[in-house]
Amino acid sequence: MSCLRVLLAIIFPPLAVIDRGCGSVLIVLLLTACGWIPGVIGALIILNKNEQ
């Protein structure tokens, strides 16, 4: 996970997972709509999960 992705996940979470597929973007977008913190956490989990 690059520093740019982490910074992007903190600023605007759906944009950080845009290349992970439509499902990931929709999940993070819904989490962000519920609150900024859940969106950030979801984006970081998705970014970290796909790295391993």
MOPAC internal coordinates of N, CA, C and O (Angstrom, degrees):
PM7 1SCF
backbone

  N    0.0000 0     0.00 0     0.00 0    0    0    0
  C    1.4523 1     0.00 0     0.00 0    1    0    0
  C    1.5320 1   107.07 1     0.00 0    2    1    0
  O    1.2310 1   121.10 1   -59.43 1    3    2    1
  N    1.3107 1   115.50 1   120.57 1    3    2    1
  C    1.4560 1   119.77 1  -177.48 1    5    3    2
  C    1.5252 1   111.06 1   -81.86 1    6    5    3
  O    1.2310 1   121.32 1   -19.10 1    7    6    5
  N    1.3021 1   115.08 1   160.90 1    7    6    5
  C    1.4654 1   121.20 1   179.45 1    9    7    6
  C    1.5291 1   110.73 1   -63.53 1   10    9    7
  O    1.2310 1   120.45 1   145.74 1   11   10    9
  N    1.3227 1   116.74 1   -34.26 1   11   10    9
  C    1.4622 1   120.52 1   178.97 1   13   11   10
  C    1.5222 1   110.56 1   -65.22 1   14   13   11
  O    1.2310 1   120.11 1   138.86 1   15   14   13
  N    1.3295 1   117.39 1   -41.14 1   15   14   13
  C    1.4653 1   120.81 1   178.82 1   17   15   14
  C    1.5227 1   111.19 1   -65.37 1   18   17   15
  O    1.2310 1   120.30 1   138.99 1   19   18   17
  N    1.3182 1   117.03 1   -41.01 1   19   18   17
  C    1.4633 1   120.40 1   178.94 1   21   19   18
  C    1.5218 1   109.98 1   -64.01 1   22   21   19
  O    1.2310 1   120.00 1   135.66 1   23   22   21
  N    1.3042 1   117.61 1   -44.34 1   23   22   21
  C    1.4594 1   121.58 1   178.75 1   25   23   22
  C    1.5279 1   110.77 1   -63.91 1   26   25   23
  O    1.2310 1   120.37 1   139.84 1   27   26   25
  N    1.3149 1   116.90 1   -40.16 1   27   26   25
  C    1.4531 1   121.41 1   177.48 1   29   27   26
  C    1.5227 1   111.21 1   -66.67 1   30   29   27
  O    1.2310 1   120.28 1   142.88 1   31   30   29
  N    1.3366 1   117.08 1   -37.12 1   31   30   29
  C    1.4614 1   121.14 1   178.01 1   33   31   30
  C    1.5273 1   111.23 1   -66.34 1   34   33   31
  O    1.2310 1   120.14 1   149.41 1   35   34   33
  N    1.2969 1   117.33 1   -30.59 1   35   34   33
  C    1.4626 1   120.85 1   178.99 1   37   35   34
  C    1.5333 1   110.53 1   -77.90 1   38   37   35
  O    1.2310 1   120.27 1   139.88 1   39   38   37
  N    1.3198 1   117.09 1   -40.12 1   39   38   37
  C    1.4641 1   120.73 1  -177.47 1   41   39   38
  C    1.5247 1   111.71 1   -76.39 1   42   41   39
  O    1.2310 1   120.20 1   126.54 1   43   42   41
  N    1.3355 1   117.23 1   -53.46 1   43   42   41
  C    1.4696 1   122.26 1  -178.85 1   45   43   42
  C    1.5196 1   108.61 1  -143.77 1   46   45   43
  O    1.2310 1   120.10 1   -88.03 1   47   46   45
  N    1.3311 1   117.42 1    91.97 1   47   46   45
  C    1.4603 1   121.99 1  -171.84 1   49   47   46
  C    1.5279 1   116.32 1   -55.38 1   50   49   47
  O    1.2310 1   117.87 1   137.50 1   51   50   49
  N    1.3441 1   121.65 1   -42.50 1   51   50   49
  C    1.4693 1   118.54 1  -178.59 1   53   51   50
  C    1.5325 1   114.10 1   -62.18 1   54   53   51
  O    1.2310 1   120.42 1   149.42 1   55   54   53
  N    1.3077 1   116.80 1   -30.58 1   55   54   53
  C    1.4573 1   120.21 1   179.96 1   57   55   54
  C    1.5334 1   111.50 1   -70.16 1   58   57   55
  O    1.2310 1   119.86 1   152.99 1   59   58   57
  N    1.3090 1   117.87 1   -27.01 1   59   58   57
  C    1.4609 1   121.20 1  -178.92 1   61   59   58
  C    1.5260 1   111.81 1   -71.67 1   62   61   59
  O    1.2310 1   119.79 1   152.19 1   63   62   61
  N    1.3236 1   118.02 1   -27.81 1   63   62   61
  C    1.4660 1   120.69 1  -177.02 1   65   63   62
  C    1.5265 1   111.81 1  -108.51 1   66   65   63
  O    1.2310 1   119.84 1  -158.99 1   67   66   65
  N    1.3180 1   117.91 1    21.01 1   67   66   65
  C    1.4593 1   121.76 1  -174.81 1   69   67   66
  C    1.5251 1   111.96 1   -62.69 1   70   69   67
  O    1.2310 1   118.94 1   150.23 1   71   70   69
  N    1.3223 1   119.63 1   -29.77 1   71   70   69
  C    1.4655 1   121.30 1  -178.56 1   73   71   70
  C    1.5268 1   112.67 1   -91.61 1   74   73   71
  O    1.2310 1   119.70 1  -175.86 1   75   74   73
  N    1.3232 1   118.18 1     4.14 1   75   74   73
  C    1.4643 1   121.73 1  -179.74 1   77   75   74
  C    1.5217 1   112.74 1   -91.10 1   78   77   75
  O    1.2310 1   119.70 1   176.18 1   79   78   77
  N    1.3032 1   118.18 1    -3.82 1   79   78   77
  C    1.4565 1   121.70 1   177.52 1   81   79   78
  C    1.5151 1   111.95 1   116.63 1   82   81   79
  O    1.2310 1   121.84 1   -14.84 1   83   82   81
  N    1.3139 1   114.08 1   165.16 1   83   82   81
  C    1.4622 1   121.32 1  -175.59 1   85   83   82
  C    1.5253 1   111.81 1   -66.16 1   86   85   83
  O    1.2310 1   120.25 1   141.33 1   87   86   85
  N    1.3218 1   117.14 1   -38.67 1   87   86   85
  C    1.4603 1   120.88 1  -179.15 1   89   87   86
  C    1.5148 1   112.58 1   -62.77 1   90   89   87
  O    1.2310 1   120.54 1   136.71 1   91   90   89
  N    1.3201 1   116.58 1   -43.29 1   91   90   89
  C    1.4628 1   120.74 1   179.72 1   93   91   90
  C    1.5210 1   111.20 1   -65.20 1   94   93   91
  O    1.2310 1   120.76 1   139.53 1   95   94   93
  N    1.3163 1   116.14 1   -40.47 1   95   94   93
  C    1.4705 1   120.31 1   179.25 1   97   95   94
  C    1.5223 1   110.06 1   -64.15 1   98   97   95
  O    1.2310 1   120.39 1   136.43 1   99   98   97
  N    1.3339 1   116.86 1   -43.57 1   99   98   97
  C    1.4657 1   119.94 1  -179.46 1  101   99   98
  C    1.5270 1   111.72 1   -65.38 1  102  101   99
  O    1.2310 1   120.31 1   138.67 1  103  102  101
  N    1.3225 1   117.01 1   -41.33 1  103  102  101
  C    1.4654 1   120.36 1   178.84 1  105  103  102
  C    1.5245 1   110.45 1   -61.88 1  106  105  103
  O    1.2310 1   120.66 1   132.17 1  107  106  105
  N    1.3145 1   116.34 1   -47.83 1  107  106  105
  C    1.4675 1   120.31 1  -178.86 1  109  107  106
  C    1.5210 1   110.53 1   -67.67 1  110  109  107
  O    1.2310 1   119.94 1   144.84 1  111  110  109
  N    1.3242 1   117.72 1   -35.16 1  111  110  109
  C    1.4620 1   120.48 1   177.65 1  113  111  110
  C    1.5229 1   110.90 1   -64.87 1  114  113  111
  O    1.2310 1   120.25 1   137.04 1  115  114  113
  N    1.3239 1   117.13 1   -42.96 1  115  114  113
  C    1.4689 1   120.37 1   177.24 1  117  115  114
  C    1.5277 1   111.56 1   -65.46 1  118  117  115
  O    1.2310 1   120.32 1   138.82 1  119  118  117
  N    1.3217 1   116.99 1   -41.18 1  119  118  117
  C    1.4620 1   119.67 1   177.44 1  121  119  118
  C    1.5257 1   111.22 1   -64.17 1  122  121  119
  O    1.2310 1   120.42 1   141.41 1  123  122  121
  N    1.3199 1   116.81 1   -38.59 1  123  122  121
  C    1.4618 1   120.76 1   178.46 1  125  123  122
  C    1.5229 1   110.59 1   -67.24 1  126  125  123
  O    1.2310 1   120.31 1   144.01 1  127  126  125
  N    1.3339 1   117.02 1   -35.99 1  127  126  125
  C    1.4656 1   120.19 1   177.73 1  129  127  126
  C    1.5230 1   110.78 1   -65.99 1  130  129  127
  O    1.2310 1   120.26 1   147.94 1  131  130  129
  N    1.3338 1   117.10 1   -32.06 1  131  130  129
  C    1.4749 1   120.89 1   177.54 1  133  131  130
  C    1.5232 1   111.37 1   -74.60 1  134  133  131
  O    1.2310 1   120.65 1   154.31 1  135  134  133
  N    1.2851 1   116.37 1   -25.69 1  135  134  133
  C    1.4589 1   121.35 1  -179.81 1  137  135  134
  C    1.5149 1   109.19 1   168.30 1  138  137  135
  O    1.2310 1   120.87 1   -29.66 1  139  138  137
  N    1.2987 1   115.94 1   150.34 1  139  138  137
  C    1.4510 1   120.06 1  -175.67 1  141  139  138
  C    1.5298 1   111.87 1   -67.01 1  142  141  139
  O    1.2310 1   119.80 1   138.54 1  143  142  141
  N    1.3217 1   117.98 1   -41.46 1  143  142  141
  C    1.4667 1   122.29 1  -177.70 1  145  143  142
  C    1.5290 1   112.00 1   -62.68 1  146  145  143
  O    1.2310 1   118.60 1   132.76 1  147  146  145
  N    1.3463 1   120.28 1   -47.24 1  147  146  145
  C    1.4689 1   118.53 1   177.24 1  149  147  146
  C    1.5332 1   113.03 1   -60.72 1  150  149  147
  O    1.2310 1   120.00 1   145.69 1  151  150  149
  N    1.3123 1   117.60 1   -34.31 1  151  150  149
  C    1.4552 1   120.71 1   176.75 1  153  151  150
  C    1.5111 1   112.62 1   -65.19 1  154  153  151
  O    1.2310 1   120.58 1   138.09 1  155  154  153
  N    1.3182 1   116.49 1   -41.91 1  155  154  153
  C    1.4653 1   120.97 1   178.14 1  157  155  154
  C    1.5240 1   110.11 1   -64.63 1  158  157  155
  O    1.2310 1   120.35 1   134.49 1  159  158  157
  N    1.3162 1   116.94 1   -45.51 1  159  158  157
  C    1.4680 1   120.94 1  -179.90 1  161  159  158
  C    1.5300 1   110.23 1   -62.77 1  162  161  159
  O    1.2310 1   120.21 1   135.38 1  163  162  161
  N    1.3271 1   117.20 1   -44.62 1  163  162  161
  C    1.4617 1   120.62 1   178.51 1  165  163  162
  C    1.5213 1   112.30 1   -61.44 1  166  165  163
  O    1.2310 1   120.17 1   136.62 1  167  166  165
  N    1.3104 1   117.28 1   -43.38 1  167  166  165
  C    1.4684 1   121.01 1   179.46 1  169  167  166
  C    1.5212 1   111.03 1   -63.80 1  170  169  167
  O    1.2310 1   120.22 1   137.39 1  171  170  169
  N    1.3215 1   117.18 1   -42.61 1  171  170  169
  C    1.4588 1   120.01 1   179.65 1  173  171  170
  C    1.5212 1   111.41 1   -66.17 1  174  173  171
  O    1.2310 1   119.93 1   142.85 1  175  174  173
  N    1.3253 1   117.74 1   -37.15 1  175  174  173
  C    1.4639 1   120.67 1   177.72 1  177  175  174
  C    1.5276 1   110.26 1   -65.94 1  178  177  175
  O    1.2310 1   120.17 1   135.47 1  179  178  177
  N    1.3212 1   117.29 1   -44.53 1  179  178  177
  C    1.4660 1   120.34 1   179.85 1  181  179  178
  C    1.5323 1   110.66 1   -64.56 1  182  181  179
  O    1.2310 1   120.29 1   138.22 1  183  182  181
  N    1.3116 1   117.05 1   -41.78 1  183  182  181
  C    1.4614 1   119.60 1   178.86 1  185  183  182
  C    1.5221 1   111.36 1   -65.53 1  186  185  183
  O    1.2310 1   120.00 1   141.07 1  187  186  185
  N    1.3163 1   117.61 1   -38.93 1  187  186  185
  C    1.4608 1   120.99 1  -178.87 1  189  187  186
  C    1.5289 1   110.60 1   -74.26 1  190  189  187
  O    1.2310 1   119.65 1   143.69 1  191  190  189
  N    1.3172 1   118.27 1   -36.31 1  191  190  189
  C    1.4635 1   122.54 1  -178.45 1  193  191  190
  C    1.5163 1   111.28 1   -64.21 1  194  193  191
  O    1.2310 1   119.71 1   136.77 1  195  194  193
  N    1.2889 1   118.16 1   -43.23 1  195  194  193
  C    1.4565 1   122.04 1  -177.15 1  197  195  194
  C    1.5116 1   112.91 1   -75.46 1  198  197  195
  O    1.2310 1   120.10 1   166.47 1  199  198  197
  N    1.3145 1   117.41 1   -13.53 1  199  198  197
  C    1.4607 1   120.58 1   179.51 1  201  199  198
  C    1.5144 1   112.33 1   -79.48 1  202  201  199
  O    1.2310 1   119.72 1   148.81 1  203  202  201
  N    1.3048 1   118.14 1   -31.19 1  203  202  201
  C    1.4659 1   121.84 1  -175.03 1  205  203  202
  C    1.4832 1   113.93 1   -74.61 1  206  205  203
  O    1.2310 1   120.10 1   180.00 1  207  206  205

